[in-house]
Amino acid sequence: MKEDRLKTEVKNIVENILDDYKKGRDIDAQNVHGQPDKDAVVDILNKIIHIIYPGYYRSKVYKSYDDNNRISVLIEDVIYNLKKQIRIALQHRLDYIAKKEEAEKNEGFVSGIFDYEELNNTAEELTIAFFKTIPKIRDYVDTDVQATFQGDPAAFDKEEIVLSYPGLRATTINRIAHELYLLNVPLIPRIMTEYAHSRTGIDIHPGATLGKYLMIDHGTGVVVGETSIIGEHVKIYQGVTIGALSTSAGQGLRGAKRHPTIEDNVTIYSGASILGGETVIGKGAVIGGNAFITSSIAPGARVSIKNQELTIKE
């Protein structure tokens, strides 16, 4: 009797949830094959990291006595799979735009109307264009390694930095995602940077522009917004926010410069918040811990919070 009651309850629960999917909301979509595969994108990202640091990561799949052959096979594998995910992302974005346009006209919409060959060719062009930026990415990443080693006396050697430092991991992934972002590849760059966010605690939007010789020390809680511009030889400590002053206008702010510009040779200590698209931190400035800044700072300035009184009650 008890078992029959449980079966009835389970059946009712299933039917209620299936009925709930029929409300036509964004969260009710079930076209799982019409969007990029997140796990596949993460796998591609990790393989690109192997390509950027060819002597630091072991491949569990590709075995070869010749390192050049191993890397060649790895590159071809990533090109094939990245092209596939970009094609799916392009289709997904076009479907979304078409749905939005048709919804505004109050007419029906039929997905999958875009030419497969044209999408495939576009995905191929974007993939090739991205891989042509790999030497540039590696050049920038090399400066990040140098800056981190020079700036951290606790680092024994550069290998320790490459293999274990979350700041370098986050900036490397951002530099990969940023190039895809500049090519207007939908969705995939954000999947990559949010993966880095989940693994390192460092949240850098793929649209952010990062200069050479960037060091993010410790890194946990660092946030860098989409339209941020960071110059060269910048050092950022944990808990720093380089963000928007206000996002109350929502989608109306899309495309606007909402985040600060950090010029060369700036140091930003832990817990500082620098906000606003018109805010510029001048060259060589030092921003002290927990500072809250919403206006520009002159080059070479030193910003600090006045010491607060410490009260101890026993």
Summary of the structure (lengths in Angstrom):
residues: 314
radius of gyration: 23.7
end to end distance: 63.1
largest distance: 79.3
contacts: 903
relative contact order: 0.07
helix: 50%
strand: 10%
